[in-house]
């Protein structure tokens, strides 16, 4: 089939008039009409019918258009892939990441990459469910920043290790300490992230390694909520260092204290991963190399110190 005729059919089916199509593509109106007629002959049934001065899709046309949209989408992806092979500086990189990385790591990587490759487009996607991979079969995500670690069907490279800290309300008996053992909080009520958060499972594992099951009284879908619960004295919490991107005295709530944990396991490894089932296009390779070089060179943001 004539690809141009498919594009004209798609436009007309979406409400563009034949006159507008001819003006946009600088062809005659009869030329557009003949192409649409040839397309209908190839399909074997009318795809469009006239309603007043405009063309509307028939039931067959509506069914056909869904597949035309998919075909043209894949065709455009293929053309874009070829364009990237010719010039990777004009491609698109689709990057998924955990929400807790969006306040410190992702902005640094995006800014530094765009400084070096200003023409590459970045499609940034915050993960809703951190437990599931964003890269893999059937996904259009090129790269993923997460704490999921290595696994089958994907490559994973560690970038940085981030300490986990304890968040305590100001009136907590241990709030004036610099650090503590997690076991010191065994009798406390805990505020933990929702179950779809990887930090939730890690916090529970850390507590078990410290010899107790956390008594969870509240869950929080995001950092501001978790921090607010702790500041209100409703419980204690565990959080990565960069969730507290400022020093203790700069936090929005002065009723919140951040303490170091003496437990050796109180860290999380952050890495970049990509699928083994699809080849990275050059623009994505550029970004992956940039991220890994930045990590190897020690140029990623540093964890804040507890004060």
Beta strands, then each sheet from edge to edge (+ up, - down):
strand 1: 48-51
strand 2: 54-57
strand 3: 92-97
strand 4: 121-126
strand 5: 143-146
strand 6: 154-169
strand 7: 179-180
strand 8: 189-193
strand 9: 215-220
strand 10: 237-240
strand 11: 256-261
strand 12: 267-275
sheet 1: 1+ 2-
sheet 2: 4+ 3+ 5+ 12- 6+ 10-
sheet 3: 4+ 3+ 5+ 12- 6+ 11- 7-
sheet 4: 8+ 9+
end
